[in-house]
Amino acid sequence: SSRKKPSLIRESVVDTYAKENGLQQSYVNKNAAMQRWSIPDTWDSFDFAVVAGCPWRLPINLENMFKKGVFCVHPSLLPQYRGPTPVITAMLSDSRETGVTVCNYSFRRIDTGHILAQHPYTIKKGYRREDVIRDLGYLGGKLMVKCIENLDYVRMNAVPQDERKASRTRFYDDDDALKINWETMGAEEIVKLNEAFHGKHATHTIFRKKSSMTKVFLFDMYVADLSTEPLDHDFLKYPPGSIFYRRKVPYLEIPCIDGKRLHVTRLGREHRTVMTALQYVNGYLRMSGALRFLTDPVNPKVPTPGFVYPPGYTKPQLSDVYKPADDIEPQSKANSLKSQEQAKMRRLYESMCDD
């Protein structure tokens, strides 16, 4: 019989605080649609309510039910990034600065209530959406506990939001937001897009093999370090999106419009099982550099049109995008831990394959 995989259930900071201090709690099933949800009869006995990560507007008749109010934990420094996608929007911005806010819940205009407390947060390089949500969730919980411990004070000193600094986020359409445009997007921009949506949606591209067009999702990727030797030293002669590989190397190498290279380690065709790069090579590729990913589907009855470079585009030189380890300054060598880890992983994988 099949055994169900164990799952990790992480208790929130607020849950832990309530249990340790003997505070009575009641929950709303997060999966329940609010229009089919009825307010429990016992709720009028509670002092306050905490809302976090709720995609629905709460019923207006909750507004005056709790003696000390309804509070919202929002993963941004309000009034910045109001709305449904504050983490994604922050990750796509150039500043990478965000934070958490505890505010009064606004039943009429979402995320506009008076601010009780805030904590700033800088998104670390290489962090994915799940990493940021984890950190902000923990910070938000700790901040909410501080507010609970000083509830009368923070309520009395709550600050109205400055509407002049307000910005709103939006829902992202999967096809619009996550499509890789090889004609305009550099490697760093593609990785930033992938990190911002990771675990929710995947960046995607088009793969043509003969007359077949397939949407391919690129799940895990990173920008190749300058000291990492290219799989083909002539890669700049090929158009962006070209696919290079080498047997036993655990990634596909894809040059981008800025001359930098993407290393993709996990990908998958639409409606198919996710594969490692080596599995994809074995199933779909026959010659390194012979095929490329496309921005959009093309007419399957004619050959793929040539790559159209932007007006005024200057192709980078190999010396600009590949610097062998011997040519790098000592300090740069010390900072290239990621490349060393990747090399170790590659050697380990090759030894496993040889066995």
C-alpha positions as CSV (number, residue, x, y, z in Angstrom):
1,S,0.0,0.0,0.0
2,S,1.2,3.5,-0.7
3,R,2.3,5.6,2.2
4,K,1.5,9.3,2.4
5,K,4.6,11.5,2.6
6,P,4.9,13.3,5.9
7,S,4.4,17.1,5.7
8,L,5.9,19.8,7.9
9,I,3.4,21.9,9.7
10,R,4.9,25.1,11.0
11,E,3.1,26.8,13.9
12,S,2.9,30.6,13.6
13,V,4.5,32.9,16.1
14,V,1.1,34.3,17.1
15,D,-0.2,30.7,17.7
16,T,2.7,29.9,19.9
17,Y,2.3,33.1,21.9
18,A,-1.4,32.5,22.4
19,K,-0.9,29.0,23.7
20,E,2.0,30.0,26.0
21,N,-0.2,32.7,27.5
22,G,-3.5,30.8,27.7
23,L,-5.3,33.0,25.2
24,Q,-8.4,31.5,23.6
25,Q,-8.3,31.3,19.8
26,S,-10.6,30.5,16.9
27,Y,-9.7,30.1,13.2
28,V,-11.2,30.6,9.8
29,N,-10.6,27.8,7.3
30,K,-8.4,29.6,4.8
31,N,-9.7,27.4,2.0
32,A,-13.3,28.4,2.6
33,A,-14.8,31.0,0.3
34,M,-15.9,34.0,2.3
35,Q,-19.3,34.2,0.7
36,R,-20.2,30.8,2.0
37,W,-18.8,31.4,5.4
38,S,-20.8,32.3,8.5
39,I,-19.5,34.1,11.6
40,P,-19.3,31.7,14.6
41,D,-21.6,32.6,17.5
42,T,-18.8,32.6,20.0
43,W,-16.8,35.3,18.2
44,D,-18.4,38.2,20.1
45,S,-16.5,37.0,23.2
46,F,-13.1,37.7,21.6
47,D,-11.1,40.9,22.2
48,F,-9.5,41.2,18.7
49,A,-8.9,39.4,15.4
50,V,-5.8,39.1,13.3
51,V,-5.9,38.9,9.5
52,A,-2.9,37.7,7.5
53,G,-2.7,36.4,3.9
54,C,-6.4,36.6,3.3
55,P,-7.3,37.2,-0.4
56,W,-11.0,38.0,0.4
57,R,-12.6,41.2,1.7
58,L,-14.1,40.4,5.2
59,P,-17.8,40.9,5.8
60,I,-18.6,44.4,7.0
61,N,-20.6,43.1,10.1
62,L,-17.2,42.0,11.6
63,E,-16.1,45.6,11.9
64,N,-17.6,46.3,15.4
65,M,-17.7,42.7,16.7
66,F,-14.3,42.7,18.5
67,K,-13.8,44.9,21.5
68,K,-10.3,46.1,20.5
69,G,-10.5,45.8,16.8
70,V,-9.4,43.8,13.7
71,F,-5.7,44.0,12.8
72,C,-4.0,43.1,9.5
73,V,-0.4,41.8,9.0
74,H,0.7,43.0,5.6
75,P,4.0,42.0,3.9
76,S,5.2,45.5,2.9
77,L,5.9,48.8,4.4
78,L,2.5,50.4,3.9
79,P,1.3,52.5,2.1
80,Q,3.8,51.0,-0.4
81,Y,2.7,47.9,-2.2
82,R,-1.0,47.7,-1.2
83,G,-3.0,44.9,-2.7
84,P,-2.6,41.2,-3.6
85,T,1.0,40.8,-4.6
86,P,3.3,42.8,-2.4
87,V,6.1,40.2,-2.2
88,I,6.2,39.7,-6.0
89,T,6.1,43.4,-6.7
90,A,9.0,44.1,-4.2
91,M,11.1,41.3,-5.8
92,L,10.6,42.7,-9.3
93,S,11.6,46.2,-8.2
94,D,15.1,47.5,-8.3
95,S,15.3,48.5,-4.7
96,R,14.7,45.1,-3.1
97,E,13.6,46.9,0.1
98,T,10.3,46.0,1.7
99,G,9.1,44.9,5.2
100,V,6.0,44.1,7.3
101,T,3.2,46.3,8.7
102,V,0.7,45.7,11.4
103,C,-2.3,48.0,10.8
104,N,-6.0,48.4,11.6
105,Y,-8.0,46.3,9.1
106,S,-9.9,48.5,6.7
107,F,-13.3,47.0,5.7
108,R,-13.9,49.6,2.9
109,R,-10.5,50.2,1.3
110,I,-8.1,47.3,1.6
111,D,-4.7,48.0,3.3
112,T,-5.5,51.6,4.2
113,G,-5.9,51.3,7.9
114,H,-3.9,53.3,10.5
115,I,-0.4,51.8,11.1
116,L,0.4,50.3,14.5
117,A,4.0,49.1,13.8
118,Q,6.4,48.3,11.0
119,H,9.7,46.4,10.5
120,P,11.9,46.9,7.4
121,Y,13.4,44.0,5.5
122,T,16.0,43.7,2.6
123,I,15.5,40.9,0.1
124,K,18.8,39.0,-0.1
125,K,20.4,38.2,-3.4
126,G,19.4,34.7,-4.6
127,Y,16.3,34.5,-2.4
128,R,13.2,33.1,-4.0
129,R,9.6,34.1,-3.3
130,E,9.1,31.2,-0.8
131,D,12.2,32.4,1.1
132,V,10.9,36.0,1.4
133,I,7.4,34.9,2.4
134,R,9.0,32.7,5.1
135,D,11.1,35.5,6.5
136,L,8.3,38.1,6.3
137,G,5.8,35.7,7.9
138,Y,8.1,35.2,10.8
139,L,8.8,39.0,11.2
140,G,5.1,39.7,10.9
141,G,4.3,37.2,13.6
142,K,6.9,38.7,15.9
143,L,5.7,42.2,15.2
144,M,2.1,41.2,15.9
145,V,3.1,39.6,19.2
146,K,4.8,42.9,20.2
147,C,1.6,44.8,19.3
148,I,-0.5,42.3,21.4
149,E,1.8,42.9,24.4
150,N,1.4,46.6,24.0
151,L,-2.1,46.7,22.4
152,D,-3.6,49.7,24.2
153,Y,-0.4,51.8,23.5
154,V,-0.1,51.0,19.8
155,R,-3.8,51.5,19.2
156,M,-3.7,54.9,20.9
157,N,-0.6,55.9,18.8
158,A,-1.6,54.4,15.5
159,V,-0.5,56.6,12.5
160,P,-2.6,57.3,9.4
161,Q,-1.0,56.3,6.1
162,D,0.5,59.0,3.8
163,E,-1.6,58.7,0.6
164,R,1.1,60.6,-1.3
165,K,3.4,57.6,-0.9
166,A,0.8,55.0,-1.7
167,S,1.3,52.4,-4.4
168,R,-0.8,49.4,-5.4
169,T,0.1,45.9,-6.6
170,R,-1.9,43.9,-9.2
171,F,-2.7,40.3,-10.1
172,Y,-0.4,38.9,-12.7
173,D,-1.5,37.1,-15.7
174,D,0.5,33.9,-16.2
175,D,1.2,34.3,-19.9
176,D,1.9,38.0,-19.8
177,A,4.1,38.2,-16.7
178,L,6.1,35.0,-17.0
179,K,6.9,34.7,-20.7
180,I,10.7,35.0,-21.4
181,N,11.4,37.5,-24.2
182,W,14.7,36.5,-25.6
183,E,14.9,39.6,-27.8
184,T,14.9,42.0,-24.9
185,M,15.5,40.3,-21.5
186,G,19.0,39.8,-20.1
187,A,20.0,36.9,-17.8
188,E,19.6,38.8,-14.6
189,E,16.1,40.0,-15.5
190,I,15.0,36.5,-16.3
191,V,16.4,35.1,-13.0
192,K,14.7,37.9,-11.1
193,L,11.4,37.1,-12.8
194,N,11.9,33.4,-11.9
195,E,12.7,34.1,-8.3
196,A,9.7,36.5,-7.8
197,F,7.2,33.9,-8.9
198,H,9.0,30.7,-7.8
199,G,6.6,28.2,-6.2
200,K,3.6,30.0,-7.6
201,H,4.1,30.1,-11.3
202,A,7.1,29.3,-13.6
203,T,8.8,31.4,-16.3
204,H,8.2,29.8,-19.7
205,T,9.4,29.8,-23.2
206,I,8.6,28.0,-26.5
207,F,10.6,25.0,-27.8
208,R,10.3,24.0,-31.5
209,K,11.2,20.6,-32.7
210,K,10.4,20.2,-36.4
211,S,6.7,21.3,-36.7
212,S,5.9,20.9,-33.0
213,M,5.6,23.9,-30.7
214,T,5.7,23.2,-27.0
215,K,5.5,25.5,-24.0
216,V,8.5,24.7,-21.7
217,F,8.6,25.9,-18.1
218,L,12.0,26.8,-16.6
219,F,11.8,26.1,-12.9
220,D,15.3,26.4,-11.5
221,M,18.0,28.6,-12.9
222,Y,20.9,31.0,-12.1
223,V,23.2,33.3,-13.9
224,A,26.6,31.6,-14.7
225,D,29.6,33.0,-12.9
226,L,32.0,34.9,-15.1
227,S,34.7,32.3,-14.3
228,T,32.6,29.3,-15.3
229,E,33.9,28.0,-18.6
230,P,31.3,28.1,-21.4
231,L,30.1,24.8,-22.8
232,D,30.9,26.3,-26.2
233,H,33.4,29.1,-26.5
234,D,31.7,30.3,-29.7
235,F,28.3,30.7,-27.9
236,L,28.2,34.5,-28.7
237,K,27.9,33.5,-32.4
238,Y,24.6,31.9,-31.7
239,P,21.3,33.8,-31.1
240,P,20.0,34.3,-27.5
241,G,17.9,31.3,-26.4
242,S,20.2,28.8,-28.0
243,I,20.5,25.6,-26.0
244,F,24.0,24.2,-25.1
245,Y,24.6,21.1,-23.1
246,R,27.3,18.5,-22.4
247,R,26.9,15.0,-21.3
248,K,27.0,14.6,-17.5
249,V,26.9,18.4,-17.0
250,P,23.7,19.0,-14.8
251,Y,22.5,22.1,-16.5
252,L,21.5,23.6,-19.9
253,E,23.5,26.7,-20.8
254,I,21.5,29.4,-22.6
255,P,23.1,32.7,-23.8
256,C,21.0,35.9,-23.4
257,I,20.8,39.2,-25.2
258,D,23.3,40.8,-22.7
259,G,25.9,38.1,-23.4
260,K,25.5,36.5,-20.0
261,R,24.5,32.8,-19.7
262,L,21.7,31.1,-17.9
263,H,22.2,27.7,-16.3
264,V,18.9,25.9,-16.1
265,T,18.8,22.8,-13.9
266,R,15.1,21.9,-13.8
267,L,12.5,22.3,-16.5
268,G,9.4,20.7,-17.9
269,R,7.1,20.6,-20.9
270,E,3.5,21.8,-20.4
271,H,1.3,19.1,-18.7
272,R,4.4,16.8,-18.3
273,T,6.6,15.8,-15.4
274,V,9.3,18.1,-14.3
275,M,12.8,16.9,-15.5
276,T,16.4,17.6,-14.7
277,A,18.5,19.1,-17.4
278,L,20.1,15.8,-18.1
279,Q,16.7,14.1,-18.5
280,Y,15.6,16.8,-20.9
281,V,18.8,16.4,-23.0
282,N,18.3,12.7,-23.2
283,G,14.7,13.1,-24.3
284,Y,14.7,16.1,-26.6
285,L,18.1,17.3,-27.7
286,R,20.5,15.7,-30.2
287,M,23.1,18.5,-30.9
288,S,24.3,21.2,-28.6
289,G,23.5,24.7,-30.0
290,A,21.4,23.4,-32.9
291,L,18.1,24.4,-31.3
292,R,16.9,27.5,-29.4
293,F,14.0,28.5,-27.2
294,L,11.7,31.1,-28.8
295,T,9.7,34.0,-27.4
296,D,6.5,33.1,-29.3
297,P,5.3,30.2,-31.4
298,V,6.0,30.5,-35.2
299,N,4.5,29.2,-38.3
300,P,5.2,25.4,-38.2
301,K,5.1,25.1,-42.0
302,V,8.1,27.3,-42.6
303,P,11.6,27.4,-41.1
304,T,12.1,29.4,-37.9
305,P,12.8,33.1,-38.7
306,G,16.2,34.5,-37.9
307,F,16.7,36.2,-34.6
308,V,16.0,39.9,-34.7
309,Y,18.4,42.0,-32.6
310,P,17.2,45.3,-31.1
311,P,18.1,48.5,-33.1
312,G,21.6,49.7,-32.3
313,Y,22.5,46.4,-30.5
314,T,26.2,45.7,-30.1
315,K,27.2,42.1,-29.4
316,P,29.5,41.7,-26.4
317,Q,32.9,40.3,-26.7
318,L,33.8,37.0,-25.1
319,S,36.3,38.8,-22.8
320,D,33.4,40.8,-21.4
321,V,31.3,37.8,-20.3
322,Y,33.9,35.1,-19.6
323,K,36.9,35.6,-17.3
324,P,38.9,32.5,-16.5
325,A,39.7,32.1,-12.8
326,D,43.4,32.9,-13.3
327,D,42.3,36.4,-14.7
328,I,40.1,37.3,-11.7
329,E,41.4,39.5,-8.8
330,P,42.1,37.6,-5.6
331,Q,39.1,39.3,-3.8
332,S,36.8,38.2,-6.6
333,K,38.0,34.7,-6.2
334,A,37.2,34.8,-2.6
335,N,33.7,35.9,-3.4
336,S,33.0,33.2,-6.0
337,L,31.8,30.6,-3.5
338,K,28.8,29.9,-5.6
339,S,30.9,28.8,-8.5
340,Q,33.0,26.5,-6.3
341,E,29.9,24.9,-4.9
342,Q,28.6,24.3,-8.4
343,A,31.9,22.8,-9.5
344,K,31.8,20.4,-6.5
345,M,28.2,19.5,-7.4
346,R,29.2,18.8,-11.0
347,R,32.2,16.6,-10.0
348,L,30.1,14.7,-7.5
349,Y,27.4,14.1,-10.1
350,E,30.0,13.0,-12.7
351,S,31.5,10.5,-10.3
352,M,28.0,9.1,-9.6
353,C,27.3,8.7,-13.3
354,D,30.7,7.0,-13.8
355,D,29.8,4.5,-11.0
